[in-house]
Amino acid sequence: MDIAAVNRNLAAPVAAPAVPADRAAENREIVQAVKAVNAAELLGKDSELVFQRDPRTQKIVIRVMRRGTDEVLSQTPPEYVLRLAESLK
């Protein structure tokens, strides 16, 4: 096995899949809504809403986090559900 070739493959940029225009518009609306919720401090002065993709399952995770410390206050779906989904693959 050629380690240099493996390292080159790992370092190569990966093109993001094309997103249909309607889906891109929907994503922009979600981003704007999350920014509005956080700006209005609807979850409290010290909390913010975060949408992320779980790197292992590629599922969207919604978290309420404490600003400044990145402590997860709540999460949907819960971590155990993500790990269960990962183990079922």
Secondary structure, 3 states (H helix, E strand, C coil): CCHHHHHHHHHCCCCCCCCCHHHHHHHHHHHHHHHHHHHCCCCCCCEEEEEEECCCCCCEEEEEEECCCCCEEEEECCHHHHHHHHHHC
